[in-house]
């Protein structure tokens, strides 16, 4: 679920999934809605890393906020933090919204000359490879009827 943001602050993160081409050097262009959102933030720097096998781009202080959720398990927090720093780097998109994935991220999750599916999850951009996206959609498709039934019980459908 997307958080809401006051109208006098940054826009809310974009909704939906966007297909983005990563070129042979790891460069990609953010969708216009993503660029517009990032430009509304005080700092549009992204911390791009690999988290549990998925490329993620953390906006603002969202990396620190995610790590703070692990405070009750300091060894887990340390391991996740170390992995984040091992793969990740701060990346500042250029004025046209182009950015480059860190080299270590590309080595661990080869996406050069491929499409990735991007979507915001809270304040974090998740970048699915074709295989990750197919697995996610297959899982959702397999549970669709059960989820629909439960959503109807809660008044959603």
MODELLER restraints for C-alpha pairs under 7 A, 6 or more apart:
rsr = mdl.restraints
at = mdl.atoms
rsr.add(forms.Gaussian(group=physical.xy_distance, feature=features.Distance(at['CA:2:A'], at['CA:122:A']), mean=5.42, stdev=0.5))
rsr.add(forms.Gaussian(group=physical.xy_distance, feature=features.Distance(at['CA:3:A'], at['CA:122:A']), mean=6.39, stdev=0.5))
rsr.add(forms.Gaussian(group=physical.xy_distance, feature=features.Distance(at['CA:4:A'], at['CA:12:A']), mean=6.04, stdev=0.5))
rsr.add(forms.Gaussian(group=physical.xy_distance, feature=features.Distance(at['CA:5:A'], at['CA:11:A']), mean=6.44, stdev=0.5))
rsr.add(forms.Gaussian(group=physical.xy_distance, feature=features.Distance(at['CA:5:A'], at['CA:12:A']), mean=5.64, stdev=0.5))
rsr.add(forms.Gaussian(group=physical.xy_distance, feature=features.Distance(at['CA:10:A'], at['CA:40:A']), mean=4.92, stdev=0.5))
rsr.add(forms.Gaussian(group=physical.xy_distance, feature=features.Distance(at['CA:10:A'], at['CA:41:A']), mean=5.50, stdev=0.5))
rsr.add(forms.Gaussian(group=physical.xy_distance, feature=features.Distance(at['CA:11:A'], at['CA:37:A']), mean=5.83, stdev=0.5))
rsr.add(forms.Gaussian(group=physical.xy_distance, feature=features.Distance(at['CA:11:A'], at['CA:40:A']), mean=6.32, stdev=0.5))
rsr.add(forms.Gaussian(group=physical.xy_distance, feature=features.Distance(at['CA:13:A'], at['CA:37:A']), mean=6.14, stdev=0.5))
rsr.add(forms.Gaussian(group=physical.xy_distance, feature=features.Distance(at['CA:13:A'], at['CA:120:A']), mean=6.55, stdev=0.5))
rsr.add(forms.Gaussian(group=physical.xy_distance, feature=features.Distance(at['CA:13:A'], at['CA:123:A']), mean=6.83, stdev=0.5))
rsr.add(forms.Gaussian(group=physical.xy_distance, feature=features.Distance(at['CA:14:A'], at['CA:33:A']), mean=6.12, stdev=0.5))
rsr.add(forms.Gaussian(group=physical.xy_distance, feature=features.Distance(at['CA:14:A'], at['CA:34:A']), mean=6.40, stdev=0.5))
rsr.add(forms.Gaussian(group=physical.xy_distance, feature=features.Distance(at['CA:14:A'], at['CA:120:A']), mean=6.73, stdev=0.5))
rsr.add(forms.Gaussian(group=physical.xy_distance, feature=features.Distance(at['CA:15:A'], at['CA:120:A']), mean=6.80, stdev=0.5))
rsr.add(forms.Gaussian(group=physical.xy_distance, feature=features.Distance(at['CA:16:A'], at['CA:119:A']), mean=6.10, stdev=0.5))
rsr.add(forms.Gaussian(group=physical.xy_distance, feature=features.Distance(at['CA:17:A'], at['CA:117:A']), mean=6.25, stdev=0.5))
rsr.add(forms.Gaussian(group=physical.xy_distance, feature=features.Distance(at['CA:17:A'], at['CA:118:A']), mean=5.48, stdev=0.5))
rsr.add(forms.Gaussian(group=physical.xy_distance, feature=features.Distance(at['CA:17:A'], at['CA:119:A']), mean=4.77, stdev=0.5))
rsr.add(forms.Gaussian(group=physical.xy_distance, feature=features.Distance(at['CA:18:A'], at['CA:117:A']), mean=5.53, stdev=0.5))
rsr.add(forms.Gaussian(group=physical.xy_distance, feature=features.Distance(at['CA:18:A'], at['CA:118:A']), mean=5.08, stdev=0.5))
rsr.add(forms.Gaussian(group=physical.xy_distance, feature=features.Distance(at['CA:18:A'], at['CA:119:A']), mean=6.46, stdev=0.5))
rsr.add(forms.Gaussian(group=physical.xy_distance, feature=features.Distance(at['CA:19:A'], at['CA:115:A']), mean=6.33, stdev=0.5))
rsr.add(forms.Gaussian(group=physical.xy_distance, feature=features.Distance(at['CA:19:A'], at['CA:116:A']), mean=5.79, stdev=0.5))
rsr.add(forms.Gaussian(group=physical.xy_distance, feature=features.Distance(at['CA:19:A'], at['CA:117:A']), mean=4.57, stdev=0.5))
rsr.add(forms.Gaussian(group=physical.xy_distance, feature=features.Distance(at['CA:19:A'], at['CA:118:A']), mean=6.28, stdev=0.5))
rsr.add(forms.Gaussian(group=physical.xy_distance, feature=features.Distance(at['CA:20:A'], at['CA:28:A']), mean=6.90, stdev=0.5))
rsr.add(forms.Gaussian(group=physical.xy_distance, feature=features.Distance(at['CA:20:A'], at['CA:115:A']), mean=5.41, stdev=0.5))
rsr.add(forms.Gaussian(group=physical.xy_distance, feature=features.Distance(at['CA:20:A'], at['CA:116:A']), mean=5.34, stdev=0.5))
rsr.add(forms.Gaussian(group=physical.xy_distance, feature=features.Distance(at['CA:20:A'], at['CA:117:A']), mean=6.21, stdev=0.5))
rsr.add(forms.Gaussian(group=physical.xy_distance, feature=features.Distance(at['CA:21:A'], at['CA:28:A']), mean=6.05, stdev=0.5))
rsr.add(forms.Gaussian(group=physical.xy_distance, feature=features.Distance(at['CA:21:A'], at['CA:114:A']), mean=5.81, stdev=0.5))
rsr.add(forms.Gaussian(group=physical.xy_distance, feature=features.Distance(at['CA:21:A'], at['CA:115:A']), mean=4.39, stdev=0.5))
rsr.add(forms.Gaussian(group=physical.xy_distance, feature=features.Distance(at['CA:21:A'], at['CA:116:A']), mean=6.38, stdev=0.5))
rsr.add(forms.Gaussian(group=physical.xy_distance, feature=features.Distance(at['CA:22:A'], at['CA:28:A']), mean=4.73, stdev=0.5))
rsr.add(forms.Gaussian(group=physical.xy_distance, feature=features.Distance(at['CA:22:A'], at['CA:111:A']), mean=6.54, stdev=0.5))
rsr.add(forms.Gaussian(group=physical.xy_distance, feature=features.Distance(at['CA:22:A'], at['CA:112:A']), mean=5.51, stdev=0.5))
rsr.add(forms.Gaussian(group=physical.xy_distance, feature=features.Distance(at['CA:22:A'], at['CA:113:A']), mean=5.49, stdev=0.5))
rsr.add(forms.Gaussian(group=physical.xy_distance, feature=features.Distance(at['CA:22:A'], at['CA:114:A']), mean=5.51, stdev=0.5))
rsr.add(forms.Gaussian(group=physical.xy_distance, feature=features.Distance(at['CA:22:A'], at['CA:115:A']), mean=5.99, stdev=0.5))
rsr.add(forms.Gaussian(group=physical.xy_distance, feature=features.Distance(at['CA:23:A'], at['CA:112:A']), mean=5.34, stdev=0.5))
rsr.add(forms.Gaussian(group=physical.xy_distance, feature=features.Distance(at['CA:23:A'], at['CA:113:A']), mean=4.58, stdev=0.5))
rsr.add(forms.Gaussian(group=physical.xy_distance, feature=features.Distance(at['CA:23:A'], at['CA:114:A']), mean=6.98, stdev=0.5))
rsr.add(forms.Gaussian(group=physical.xy_distance, feature=features.Distance(at['CA:24:A'], at['CA:112:A']), mean=4.66, stdev=0.5))
rsr.add(forms.Gaussian(group=physical.xy_distance, feature=features.Distance(at['CA:24:A'], at['CA:113:A']), mean=4.97, stdev=0.5))
rsr.add(forms.Gaussian(group=physical.xy_distance, feature=features.Distance(at['CA:25:A'], at['CA:112:A']), mean=6.54, stdev=0.5))
rsr.add(forms.Gaussian(group=physical.xy_distance, feature=features.Distance(at['CA:26:A'], at['CA:100:A']), mean=5.32, stdev=0.5))
rsr.add(forms.Gaussian(group=physical.xy_distance, feature=features.Distance(at['CA:26:A'], at['CA:101:A']), mean=5.30, stdev=0.5))
rsr.add(forms.Gaussian(group=physical.xy_distance, feature=features.Distance(at['CA:26:A'], at['CA:106:A']), mean=6.99, stdev=0.5))
rsr.add(forms.Gaussian(group=physical.xy_distance, feature=features.Distance(at['CA:26:A'], at['CA:112:A']), mean=5.48, stdev=0.5))
rsr.add(forms.Gaussian(group=physical.xy_distance, feature=features.Distance(at['CA:27:A'], at['CA:98:A']), mean=6.81, stdev=0.5))
rsr.add(forms.Gaussian(group=physical.xy_distance, feature=features.Distance(at['CA:27:A'], at['CA:99:A']), mean=5.56, stdev=0.5))
rsr.add(forms.Gaussian(group=physical.xy_distance, feature=features.Distance(at['CA:27:A'], at['CA:100:A']), mean=4.14, stdev=0.5))
rsr.add(forms.Gaussian(group=physical.xy_distance, feature=features.Distance(at['CA:27:A'], at['CA:101:A']), mean=6.36, stdev=0.5))
rsr.add(forms.Gaussian(group=physical.xy_distance, feature=features.Distance(at['CA:28:A'], at['CA:98:A']), mean=5.63, stdev=0.5))
rsr.add(forms.Gaussian(group=physical.xy_distance, feature=features.Distance(at['CA:28:A'], at['CA:99:A']), mean=5.65, stdev=0.5))
rsr.add(forms.Gaussian(group=physical.xy_distance, feature=features.Distance(at['CA:28:A'], at['CA:100:A']), mean=6.25, stdev=0.5))
rsr.add(forms.Gaussian(group=physical.xy_distance, feature=features.Distance(at['CA:29:A'], at['CA:97:A']), mean=5.53, stdev=0.5))
rsr.add(forms.Gaussian(group=physical.xy_distance, feature=features.Distance(at['CA:29:A'], at['CA:98:A']), mean=4.24, stdev=0.5))
rsr.add(forms.Gaussian(group=physical.xy_distance, feature=features.Distance(at['CA:29:A'], at['CA:99:A']), mean=6.38, stdev=0.5))
rsr.add(forms.Gaussian(group=physical.xy_distance, feature=features.Distance(at['CA:30:A'], at['CA:97:A']), mean=5.28, stdev=0.5))
rsr.add(forms.Gaussian(group=physical.xy_distance, feature=features.Distance(at['CA:30:A'], at['CA:98:A']), mean=6.14, stdev=0.5))
rsr.add(forms.Gaussian(group=physical.xy_distance, feature=features.Distance(at['CA:35:A'], at['CA:97:A']), mean=5.68, stdev=0.5))
rsr.add(forms.Gaussian(group=physical.xy_distance, feature=features.Distance(at['CA:38:A'], at['CA:44:A']), mean=4.99, stdev=0.5))
rsr.add(forms.Gaussian(group=physical.xy_distance, feature=features.Distance(at['CA:43:A'], at['CA:60:A']), mean=6.61, stdev=0.5))
rsr.add(forms.Gaussian(group=physical.xy_distance, feature=features.Distance(at['CA:44:A'], at['CA:92:A']), mean=6.57, stdev=0.5))
rsr.add(forms.Gaussian(group=physical.xy_distance, feature=features.Distance(at['CA:45:A'], at['CA:59:A']), mean=6.71, stdev=0.5))
rsr.add(forms.Gaussian(group=physical.xy_distance, feature=features.Distance(at['CA:45:A'], at['CA:60:A']), mean=6.95, stdev=0.5))
rsr.add(forms.Gaussian(group=physical.xy_distance, feature=features.Distance(at['CA:45:A'], at['CA:90:A']), mean=6.41, stdev=0.5))
rsr.add(forms.Gaussian(group=physical.xy_distance, feature=features.Distance(at['CA:45:A'], at['CA:91:A']), mean=5.67, stdev=0.5))
rsr.add(forms.Gaussian(group=physical.xy_distance, feature=features.Distance(at['CA:45:A'], at['CA:92:A']), mean=4.49, stdev=0.5))
rsr.add(forms.Gaussian(group=physical.xy_distance, feature=features.Distance(at['CA:46:A'], at['CA:57:A']), mean=5.63, stdev=0.5))
rsr.add(forms.Gaussian(group=physical.xy_distance, feature=features.Distance(at['CA:46:A'], at['CA:58:A']), mean=5.46, stdev=0.5))
rsr.add(forms.Gaussian(group=physical.xy_distance, feature=features.Distance(at['CA:46:A'], at['CA:59:A']), mean=5.09, stdev=0.5))
rsr.add(forms.Gaussian(group=physical.xy_distance, feature=features.Distance(at['CA:46:A'], at['CA:90:A']), mean=5.58, stdev=0.5))
rsr.add(forms.Gaussian(group=physical.xy_distance, feature=features.Distance(at['CA:46:A'], at['CA:91:A']), mean=5.12, stdev=0.5))
rsr.add(forms.Gaussian(group=physical.xy_distance, feature=features.Distance(at['CA:46:A'], at['CA:92:A']), mean=6.14, stdev=0.5))
rsr.add(forms.Gaussian(group=physical.xy_distance, feature=features.Distance(at['CA:47:A'], at['CA:57:A']), mean=5.38, stdev=0.5))
rsr.add(forms.Gaussian(group=physical.xy_distance, feature=features.Distance(at['CA:47:A'], at['CA:58:A']), mean=4.97, stdev=0.5))
rsr.add(forms.Gaussian(group=physical.xy_distance, feature=features.Distance(at['CA:47:A'], at['CA:59:A']), mean=6.68, stdev=0.5))
rsr.add(forms.Gaussian(group=physical.xy_distance, feature=features.Distance(at['CA:47:A'], at['CA:88:A']), mean=6.57, stdev=0.5))
rsr.add(forms.Gaussian(group=physical.xy_distance, feature=features.Distance(at['CA:47:A'], at['CA:89:A']), mean=5.59, stdev=0.5))
rsr.add(forms.Gaussian(group=physical.xy_distance, feature=features.Distance(at['CA:47:A'], at['CA:90:A']), mean=4.37, stdev=0.5))
rsr.add(forms.Gaussian(group=physical.xy_distance, feature=features.Distance(at['CA:47:A'], at['CA:91:A']), mean=6.08, stdev=0.5))
rsr.add(forms.Gaussian(group=physical.xy_distance, feature=features.Distance(at['CA:48:A'], at['CA:56:A']), mean=5.66, stdev=0.5))
rsr.add(forms.Gaussian(group=physical.xy_distance, feature=features.Distance(at['CA:48:A'], at['CA:57:A']), mean=4.19, stdev=0.5))
rsr.add(forms.Gaussian(group=physical.xy_distance, feature=features.Distance(at['CA:48:A'], at['CA:58:A']), mean=6.29, stdev=0.5))
rsr.add(forms.Gaussian(group=physical.xy_distance, feature=features.Distance(at['CA:48:A'], at['CA:88:A']), mean=5.24, stdev=0.5))
rsr.add(forms.Gaussian(group=physical.xy_distance, feature=features.Distance(at['CA:48:A'], at['CA:89:A']), mean=5.72, stdev=0.5))
rsr.add(forms.Gaussian(group=physical.xy_distance, feature=features.Distance(at['CA:48:A'], at['CA:90:A']), mean=6.33, stdev=0.5))
rsr.add(forms.Gaussian(group=physical.xy_distance, feature=features.Distance(at['CA:48:A'], at['CA:91:A']), mean=6.72, stdev=0.5))
rsr.add(forms.Gaussian(group=physical.xy_distance, feature=features.Distance(at['CA:48:A'], at['CA:101:A']), mean=6.95, stdev=0.5))
rsr.add(forms.Gaussian(group=physical.xy_distance, feature=features.Distance(at['CA:49:A'], at['CA:55:A']), mean=5.80, stdev=0.5))
rsr.add(forms.Gaussian(group=physical.xy_distance, feature=features.Distance(at['CA:49:A'], at['CA:56:A']), mean=5.62, stdev=0.5))
rsr.add(forms.Gaussian(group=physical.xy_distance, feature=features.Distance(at['CA:49:A'], at['CA:57:A']), mean=6.50, stdev=0.5))
rsr.add(forms.Gaussian(group=physical.xy_distance, feature=features.Distance(at['CA:49:A'], at['CA:84:A']), mean=5.67, stdev=0.5))
rsr.add(forms.Gaussian(group=physical.xy_distance, feature=features.Distance(at['CA:49:A'], at['CA:87:A']), mean=5.36, stdev=0.5))
rsr.add(forms.Gaussian(group=physical.xy_distance, feature=features.Distance(at['CA:49:A'], at['CA:88:A']), mean=3.79, stdev=0.5))
rsr.add(forms.Gaussian(group=physical.xy_distance, feature=features.Distance(at['CA:49:A'], at['CA:89:A']), mean=6.64, stdev=0.5))
rsr.add(forms.Gaussian(group=physical.xy_distance, feature=features.Distance(at['CA:49:A'], at['CA:105:A']), mean=6.19, stdev=0.5))
rsr.add(forms.Gaussian(group=physical.xy_distance, feature=features.Distance(at['CA:50:A'], at['CA:56:A']), mean=6.03, stdev=0.5))
rsr.add(forms.Gaussian(group=physical.xy_distance, feature=features.Distance(at['CA:50:A'], at['CA:84:A']), mean=6.45, stdev=0.5))
rsr.add(forms.Gaussian(group=physical.xy_distance, feature=features.Distance(at['CA:50:A'], at['CA:87:A']), mean=6.04, stdev=0.5))
rsr.add(forms.Gaussian(group=physical.xy_distance, feature=features.Distance(at['CA:50:A'], at['CA:88:A']), mean=6.71, stdev=0.5))
rsr.add(forms.Gaussian(group=physical.xy_distance, feature=features.Distance(at['CA:50:A'], at['CA:105:A']), mean=6.01, stdev=0.5))
rsr.add(forms.Gaussian(group=physical.xy_distance, feature=features.Distance(at['CA:51:A'], at['CA:84:A']), mean=6.70, stdev=0.5))
rsr.add(forms.Gaussian(group=physical.xy_distance, feature=features.Distance(at['CA:54:A'], at['CA:127:A']), mean=6.65, stdev=0.5))
rsr.add(forms.Gaussian(group=physical.xy_distance, feature=features.Distance(at['CA:54:A'], at['CA:128:A']), mean=6.62, stdev=0.5))
rsr.add(forms.Gaussian(group=physical.xy_distance, feature=features.Distance(at['CA:55:A'], at['CA:126:A']), mean=6.25, stdev=0.5))
rsr.add(forms.Gaussian(group=physical.xy_distance, feature=features.Distance(at['CA:55:A'], at['CA:127:A']), mean=5.21, stdev=0.5))
rsr.add(forms.Gaussian(group=physical.xy_distance, feature=features.Distance(at['CA:56:A'], at['CA:124:A']), mean=6.62, stdev=0.5))
rsr.add(forms.Gaussian(group=physical.xy_distance, feature=features.Distance(at['CA:56:A'], at['CA:125:A']), mean=5.54, stdev=0.5))
rsr.add(forms.Gaussian(group=physical.xy_distance, feature=features.Distance(at['CA:56:A'], at['CA:126:A']), mean=4.70, stdev=0.5))
rsr.add(forms.Gaussian(group=physical.xy_distance, feature=features.Distance(at['CA:56:A'], at['CA:127:A']), mean=5.92, stdev=0.5))
rsr.add(forms.Gaussian(group=physical.xy_distance, feature=features.Distance(at['CA:57:A'], at['CA:124:A']), mean=5.69, stdev=0.5))
rsr.add(forms.Gaussian(group=physical.xy_distance, feature=features.Distance(at['CA:57:A'], at['CA:125:A']), mean=4.94, stdev=0.5))
rsr.add(forms.Gaussian(group=physical.xy_distance, feature=features.Distance(at['CA:57:A'], at['CA:126:A']), mean=6.63, stdev=0.5))
rsr.add(forms.Gaussian(group=physical.xy_distance, feature=features.Distance(at['CA:58:A'], at['CA:123:A']), mean=6.70, stdev=0.5))
rsr.add(forms.Gaussian(group=physical.xy_distance, feature=features.Distance(at['CA:58:A'], at['CA:124:A']), mean=4.66, stdev=0.5))
rsr.add(forms.Gaussian(group=physical.xy_distance, feature=features.Distance(at['CA:58:A'], at['CA:125:A']), mean=6.45, stdev=0.5))
rsr.add(forms.Gaussian(group=physical.xy_distance, feature=features.Distance(at['CA:59:A'], at['CA:123:A']), mean=5.91, stdev=0.5))
rsr.add(forms.Gaussian(group=physical.xy_distance, feature=features.Distance(at['CA:59:A'], at['CA:124:A']), mean=6.02, stdev=0.5))
rsr.add(forms.Gaussian(group=physical.xy_distance, feature=features.Distance(at['CA:62:A'], at['CA:123:A']), mean=6.17, stdev=0.5))
rsr.add(forms.Gaussian(group=physical.xy_distance, feature=features.Distance(at['CA:62:A'], at['CA:124:A']), mean=6.86, stdev=0.5))
rsr.add(forms.Gaussian(group=physical.xy_distance, feature=features.Distance(at['CA:67:A'], at['CA:77:A']), mean=6.16, stdev=0.5))
rsr.add(forms.Gaussian(group=physical.xy_distance, feature=features.Distance(at['CA:70:A'], at['CA:76:A']), mean=6.78, stdev=0.5))
rsr.add(forms.Gaussian(group=physical.xy_distance, feature=features.Distance(at['CA:70:A'], at['CA:77:A']), mean=5.13, stdev=0.5))
rsr.add(forms.Gaussian(group=physical.xy_distance, feature=features.Distance(at['CA:71:A'], at['CA:77:A']), mean=6.40, stdev=0.5))
rsr.add(forms.Gaussian(group=physical.xy_distance, feature=features.Distance(at['CA:87:A'], at['CA:104:A']), mean=5.14, stdev=0.5))
rsr.add(forms.Gaussian(group=physical.xy_distance, feature=features.Distance(at['CA:87:A'], at['CA:105:A']), mean=5.41, stdev=0.5))
rsr.add(forms.Gaussian(group=physical.xy_distance, feature=features.Distance(at['CA:88:A'], at['CA:102:A']), mean=6.39, stdev=0.5))
rsr.add(forms.Gaussian(group=physical.xy_distance, feature=features.Distance(at['CA:88:A'], at['CA:105:A']), mean=6.73, stdev=0.5))
rsr.add(forms.Gaussian(group=physical.xy_distance, feature=features.Distance(at['CA:89:A'], at['CA:102:A']), mean=6.25, stdev=0.5))
rsr.add(forms.Gaussian(group=physical.xy_distance, feature=features.Distance(at['CA:91:A'], at['CA:99:A']), mean=6.86, stdev=0.5))
rsr.add(forms.Gaussian(group=physical.xy_distance, feature=features.Distance(at['CA:92:A'], at['CA:99:A']), mean=6.77, stdev=0.5))
rsr.add(forms.Gaussian(group=physical.xy_distance, feature=features.Distance(at['CA:93:A'], at['CA:99:A']), mean=4.64, stdev=0.5))
rsr.add(forms.Gaussian(group=physical.xy_distance, feature=features.Distance(at['CA:116:A'], at['CA:127:A']), mean=5.86, stdev=0.5))
rsr.add(forms.Gaussian(group=physical.xy_distance, feature=features.Distance(at['CA:116:A'], at['CA:128:A']), mean=5.39, stdev=0.5))
rsr.add(forms.Gaussian(group=physical.xy_distance, feature=features.Distance(at['CA:116:A'], at['CA:129:A']), mean=5.08, stdev=0.5))
rsr.add(forms.Gaussian(group=physical.xy_distance, feature=features.Distance(at['CA:116:A'], at['CA:130:A']), mean=6.56, stdev=0.5))
rsr.add(forms.Gaussian(group=physical.xy_distance, feature=features.Distance(at['CA:117:A'], at['CA:127:A']), mean=5.55, stdev=0.5))
rsr.add(forms.Gaussian(group=physical.xy_distance, feature=features.Distance(at['CA:117:A'], at['CA:128:A']), mean=5.01, stdev=0.5))
rsr.add(forms.Gaussian(group=physical.xy_distance, feature=features.Distance(at['CA:117:A'], at['CA:129:A']), mean=6.71, stdev=0.5))
rsr.add(forms.Gaussian(group=physical.xy_distance, feature=features.Distance(at['CA:118:A'], at['CA:125:A']), mean=6.44, stdev=0.5))
rsr.add(forms.Gaussian(group=physical.xy_distance, feature=features.Distance(at['CA:118:A'], at['CA:126:A']), mean=5.63, stdev=0.5))
rsr.add(forms.Gaussian(group=physical.xy_distance, feature=features.Distance(at['CA:118:A'], at['CA:127:A']), mean=4.64, stdev=0.5))
rsr.add(forms.Gaussian(group=physical.xy_distance, feature=features.Distance(at['CA:118:A'], at['CA:128:A']), mean=6.42, stdev=0.5))
rsr.add(forms.Gaussian(group=physical.xy_distance, feature=features.Distance(at['CA:119:A'], at['CA:125:A']), mean=5.57, stdev=0.5))
rsr.add(forms.Gaussian(group=physical.xy_distance, feature=features.Distance(at['CA:119:A'], at['CA:126:A']), mean=5.50, stdev=0.5))
rsr.add(forms.Gaussian(group=physical.xy_distance, feature=features.Distance(at['CA:119:A'], at['CA:127:A']), mean=6.88, stdev=0.5))
rsr.add(forms.Gaussian(group=physical.xy_distance, feature=features.Distance(at['CA:120:A'], at['CA:126:A']), mean=6.08, stdev=0.5))
rsr.add(forms.Gaussian(group=physical.xy_distance, feature=features.Distance(at['CA:151:A'], at['CA:157:A']), mean=6.12, stdev=0.5))
